[in-house]
Amino acid sequence: MGERSDHPQGPGAAEYSEAQEIEATVVLGIRITDWPALRAAARAVVEDLVFDGVDPEGQRAALLREVSEDPNAALGTLLHPDRLVSAIPGVEALGGTLEISVTEDFAPDFAELFPLETEESGGGVGDWTLTPRTACLLHTQLITLADAAYDDLEEHEGEPVTEEEEHEWAVLARLPRRTWSMHRSWRRALSRTFDDLAEDLALGEWPLPRCLAEELALRLALVDARELLGAQPQAVADMMGDLPVDLYDYDWDGCVDELFGVYGPDDGDPELDAADRTDRLLAATHPEGWFLPYEDAEERDPARGYRR
């Protein structure tokens, strides 16, 4: 039995006990598992808000744009103190603040996302697979490239890449020269391709390029992963932690064979390898067309927004 309380309970409690002002601190750990659903919920909240002052509809449009592009803004809308308290009967919000920070050390559980096949589990032992360690290193390089590409964008905006200043660019100068004068929106879309492929891995899916831009992004990530492993093997080993070891760990040639060419047009030349095929398509297609999804690939959500 619980301890006896002398405080009255139920609908008239505040009337007798004098309402108290309480400061509550709530710390939540949140992982976004469905960005489209989160975005839709935040947009619905913004649509119902009442805006005062100058140009209320302009305010609404600006906030809708913000929550559609930034997961932190979407969370902030849904977790606003006034909104949370309004769902609790018998209390009134007196004010409050909300702080959201990104946990830098979060990483997907690649051992769970990419389980190794064994005879006991009924898998085909000996078949090539994307192993947890390969997925982890590839994911890390994709996120690193996305960060660097967005940094290029913030620092240089729409400035063209030049040979004299090529060293001042982290990623965009590594792209084919015909892209060096592309506009800011194109560069932003290119930066997002790294995040798109990293998100595939974070969901336990193979990062199969769905357009030419993603083929180029994955190629850069594989190059960087190979170079990092060769230059800093101990750092990579430390990064892996307790992830299981497998025969196909860091099989970059296998990644090229298995990840490229699943989607995309048939070039009609079986002698071309994946790199030659990509080079031929990149040369034949204007950069604006590099983001067009392959016919046999599922199109990514066009409203998924950008990290920055």
Wavefront OBJ file of the C-alpha trace (Angstrom):
o trace
v 0.000 0.000 0.000
v 1.137 3.527 -0.631
v 1.864 6.055 2.045
v -1.054 8.075 3.358
v -1.242 11.645 2.078
v -3.063 14.464 3.827
v -3.264 16.478 0.621
v -6.660 16.391 -1.077
v -6.776 14.779 -4.494
v -8.924 15.313 -7.566
v -10.614 18.328 -9.228
v -10.608 20.844 -6.362
v -7.142 20.072 -4.990
v -5.600 23.375 -6.052
v -8.458 25.253 -4.449
v -7.578 23.861 -1.042
v -3.805 23.415 -1.228
v -2.974 26.664 -3.035
v -1.578 26.173 -6.548
v 2.181 25.841 -6.619
v 4.562 27.138 -9.226
v 6.955 24.375 -10.202
v 10.042 24.388 -12.400
v 10.459 21.054 -14.171
v 13.553 19.957 -16.091
v 13.115 17.214 -18.661
v 16.048 15.676 -20.567
v 15.141 13.519 -23.552
v 17.310 11.363 -25.763
v 15.722 11.204 -29.199
v 16.637 9.376 -32.373
v 14.924 10.432 -35.615
v 13.790 7.266 -37.398
v 11.330 8.727 -39.909
v 12.191 12.236 -41.062
v 9.234 12.530 -43.503
v 6.788 11.680 -40.691
v 8.447 14.135 -38.312
v 8.379 16.847 -40.970
v 4.692 16.253 -41.728
v 3.772 16.454 -38.027
v 5.713 19.702 -37.585
v 4.125 21.242 -40.673
v 0.662 20.341 -39.353
v 1.428 22.137 -36.087
v 2.672 25.246 -37.902
v -0.465 25.307 -40.063
v -2.594 25.510 -36.879
v -0.532 28.234 -35.171
v -1.899 31.772 -34.849
v 0.650 34.399 -35.890
v 0.407 38.023 -34.745
v 2.119 41.174 -35.893
v 3.253 42.172 -39.366
v 2.672 39.711 -42.230
v 1.406 36.682 -40.271
v 1.214 34.534 -43.404
v 4.760 35.445 -44.262
v 5.794 34.312 -40.780
v 3.924 31.054 -41.292
v 5.573 30.458 -44.667
v 9.036 31.102 -43.220
v 8.475 28.690 -40.328
v 7.031 26.055 -42.674
v 10.136 26.315 -44.796
v 12.360 26.015 -41.718
v 10.669 22.911 -40.278
v 10.644 21.317 -43.745
v 14.430 21.575 -44.060
v 15.754 21.282 -40.509
v 14.945 18.314 -38.208
v 15.970 20.398 -35.180
v 13.433 23.061 -36.106
v 10.766 20.413 -36.607
v 11.491 18.929 -33.187
v 11.505 22.388 -31.623
v 8.011 23.020 -32.938
v 6.634 19.749 -31.597
v 8.465 19.927 -28.259
v 7.691 23.568 -27.485
v 6.985 23.889 -23.732
v 3.569 25.506 -24.268
v 2.531 22.643 -26.551
v 3.722 19.958 -24.146
v 2.079 21.496 -21.099
v -1.223 22.064 -22.890
v -1.635 18.283 -23.088
v -1.495 17.950 -19.284
v -4.763 18.582 -17.403
v -4.753 20.857 -14.385
v -1.623 22.871 -15.166
v -0.848 26.159 -16.862
v 2.359 27.049 -18.688
v 4.118 30.046 -17.150
v 6.896 30.142 -19.740
v 9.967 28.126 -20.525
v 12.777 27.508 -22.967
v 13.770 24.601 -25.168
v 17.338 23.650 -26.029
v 18.135 20.985 -28.627
v 21.650 19.685 -29.235
v 22.873 16.989 -31.578
v 24.686 14.067 -29.970
v 27.973 13.959 -31.826
v 28.961 10.449 -30.772
v 25.797 8.743 -32.024
v 26.426 5.988 -34.543
v 24.169 3.295 -35.979
v 24.615 -0.252 -34.684
v 26.191 -1.708 -37.803
v 26.512 -5.181 -36.271
v 22.742 -5.296 -35.934
v 22.028 -3.542 -39.233
v 24.338 -5.767 -41.296
v 24.367 -9.168 -39.549
v 26.935 -11.613 -40.853
v 25.503 -14.749 -42.399
v 26.481 -18.071 -40.827
v 25.646 -21.689 -41.448
v 23.661 -21.703 -38.224
v 21.539 -18.762 -39.417
v 20.883 -20.404 -42.746
v 22.924 -17.879 -44.724
v 25.053 -18.632 -47.712
v 28.514 -18.695 -46.192
v 31.067 -17.530 -48.729
v 28.709 -15.128 -50.535
v 29.882 -11.529 -50.711
v 28.174 -9.217 -48.246
v 28.501 -5.674 -46.971
v 30.028 -6.312 -43.565
v 29.491 -4.229 -40.410
v 33.046 -2.879 -40.516
v 32.861 -1.946 -44.177
v 29.485 -0.279 -43.651
v 30.800 1.645 -40.626
v 33.866 2.997 -42.416
v 31.894 3.839 -45.560
v 29.221 5.603 -43.484
v 31.903 7.631 -41.709
v 33.440 8.757 -44.991
v 30.068 9.701 -46.478
v 29.214 11.838 -43.440
v 32.690 13.415 -43.546
v 32.313 14.233 -47.237
v 28.857 15.725 -46.634
v 30.245 17.944 -43.871
v 33.114 19.082 -46.082
v 30.849 19.719 -49.093
v 28.491 21.869 -47.011
v 31.541 23.705 -45.621
v 32.638 24.425 -49.203
v 29.179 25.761 -49.917
v 29.085 28.025 -46.874
v 32.555 29.408 -47.526
v 32.407 29.888 -51.300
v 28.656 30.011 -52.127
v 28.473 30.179 -55.942
v 32.074 31.193 -56.600
v 33.672 29.126 -59.372
v 36.494 26.741 -58.560
v 39.786 27.843 -60.136
v 43.069 26.013 -60.550
v 44.845 28.687 -58.503
v 42.469 28.231 -55.539
v 41.705 24.542 -55.966
v 43.477 23.740 -52.701
v 40.988 25.927 -50.792
v 38.101 23.562 -51.598
v 37.595 20.366 -49.594
v 35.258 18.428 -51.903
v 33.775 20.402 -54.777
v 37.174 20.831 -56.474
v 37.447 17.024 -56.638
v 34.453 16.873 -58.977
v 34.837 16.927 -62.781
v 35.989 20.345 -64.013
v 32.763 20.893 -65.932
v 31.032 21.314 -62.531
v 33.401 23.948 -61.200
v 31.119 26.819 -62.218
v 27.822 25.247 -61.196
v 25.450 27.350 -59.114
v 24.813 27.159 -55.364
v 21.611 25.099 -55.581
v 23.381 22.445 -57.641
v 26.210 22.273 -55.138
v 23.765 21.960 -52.267
v 22.021 19.070 -53.998
v 25.385 17.396 -54.571
v 26.247 17.784 -50.877
v 22.992 16.049 -49.976
v 23.857 12.959 -52.022
v 26.480 11.978 -49.442
v 23.865 12.222 -46.681
v 21.357 10.234 -48.746
v 23.777 7.323 -49.145
v 24.815 7.538 -45.487
v 21.137 7.380 -44.514
v 20.770 4.178 -46.545
v 23.525 2.612 -44.443
v 22.021 3.948 -41.199
v 18.802 2.128 -42.126
v 20.598 -1.147 -42.809
v 20.355 -0.858 -46.600
v 23.124 -1.153 -49.144
v 24.014 2.323 -50.512
v 22.993 1.633 -54.101
v 23.352 4.805 -56.202
v 20.011 5.884 -57.634
v 21.353 8.584 -59.958
v 24.631 9.711 -61.508
v 25.348 12.203 -58.710
v 25.100 9.410 -56.144
v 27.444 7.232 -58.201
v 30.012 10.017 -58.080
v 29.451 10.539 -54.345
v 29.860 6.838 -53.567
v 33.004 6.669 -55.672
v 34.577 9.501 -53.637
v 33.602 7.796 -50.379
v 35.176 4.501 -51.455
v 38.392 6.274 -52.462
v 38.574 8.062 -49.100
v 37.762 4.908 -47.136
v 40.550 3.003 -48.894
v 43.032 5.829 -48.310
v 42.119 6.227 -44.634
v 42.504 2.504 -44.014
v 45.940 2.514 -45.668
v 47.187 5.676 -43.952
v 45.694 5.214 -40.463
v 44.919 1.528 -39.864
v 45.033 1.897 -36.088
v 42.601 4.797 -36.137
v 40.220 2.723 -38.242
v 40.629 -0.232 -35.862
v 39.773 2.029 -32.924
v 36.734 3.308 -34.811
v 35.415 -0.231 -35.293
v 35.332 -1.050 -31.579
v 33.709 -4.457 -31.029
v 32.216 -4.846 -34.502
v 32.674 -8.433 -35.720
v 35.485 -9.271 -38.120
v 34.781 -10.901 -41.467
v 36.666 -12.109 -44.528
v 35.012 -9.449 -46.680
v 35.913 -6.494 -44.442
v 37.126 -3.540 -46.515
v 36.700 -5.340 -49.823
v 36.538 -2.157 -51.889
v 36.716 -3.988 -55.214
v 33.753 -6.052 -54.080
v 31.886 -2.863 -53.169
v 32.430 -1.554 -56.698
v 31.224 -4.802 -58.222
v 28.165 -5.167 -55.996
v 27.007 -1.599 -55.320
v 27.396 0.013 -58.719
v 25.298 -0.919 -61.705
v 22.313 -2.306 -59.776
v 20.281 0.640 -61.072
v 20.802 2.673 -64.197
v 20.523 2.335 -67.972
v 22.043 -0.596 -69.818
v 25.021 0.799 -71.710
v 25.115 -2.197 -74.034
v 28.843 -2.801 -73.555
v 29.531 -5.706 -71.183
v 33.262 -4.992 -71.345
v 32.907 -1.717 -69.454
v 33.598 -1.874 -65.735
v 31.673 0.242 -63.228
v 34.161 3.134 -63.275
v 34.242 3.352 -67.076
v 30.464 3.138 -67.237
v 30.087 6.005 -64.758
v 32.683 8.121 -66.583
v 30.907 7.629 -69.897
v 27.517 8.588 -68.453
v 28.918 11.606 -66.594
v 30.568 12.872 -69.772
v 27.408 12.396 -71.834
v 25.035 14.039 -69.343
v 24.887 17.704 -68.361
v 25.514 18.131 -64.599
v 21.941 19.389 -64.136
v 20.792 15.927 -65.177
v 22.997 14.024 -62.741
v 20.246 14.073 -60.099
v 17.556 12.532 -62.285
v 16.723 9.143 -60.726
v 17.257 6.022 -62.771
v 14.032 4.584 -64.115
v 14.368 1.350 -62.136
v 15.323 3.072 -58.846
v 12.881 4.371 -56.256
v 12.923 8.150 -56.204
v 14.027 9.717 -52.938
v 11.550 11.929 -51.119
v 11.782 15.297 -52.921
v 10.716 17.086 -49.723
v 13.365 15.508 -47.513
v 15.178 18.815 -47.062
v 18.855 19.528 -46.484
v 21.091 19.261 -43.466
v 22.186 22.885 -43.967
l 1 2 3 4 5 6 7 8 9 10 11 12 13 14 15 16 17 18 19 20 21 22 23 24 25 26 27 28 29 30 31 32 33 34 35 36 37 38 39 40 41 42 43 44 45 46 47 48 49 50 51 52 53 54 55 56 57 58 59 60 61 62 63 64 65 66 67 68 69 70 71 72 73 74 75 76 77 78 79 80 81 82 83 84 85 86 87 88 89 90 91 92 93 94 95 96 97 98 99 100 101 102 103 104 105 106 107 108 109 110 111 112 113 114 115 116 117 118 119 120 121 122 123 124 125 126 127 128 129 130 131 132 133 134 135 136 137 138 139 140 141 142 143 144 145 146 147 148 149 150 151 152 153 154 155 156 157 158 159 160 161 162 163 164 165 166 167 168 169 170 171 172 173 174 175 176 177 178 179 180 181 182 183 184 185 186 187 188 189 190 191 192 193 194 195 196 197 198 199 200 201 202 203 204 205 206 207 208 209 210 211 212 213 214 215 216 217 218 219 220 221 222 223 224 225 226 227 228 229 230 231 232 233 234 235 236 237 238 239 240 241 242 243 244 245 246 247 248 249 250 251 252 253 254 255 256 257 258 259 260 261 262 263 264 265 266 267 268 269 270 271 272 273 274 275 276 277 278 279 280 281 282 283 284 285 286 287 288 289 290 291 292 293 294 295 296 297 298 299 300 301 302 303 304 305 306 307 308
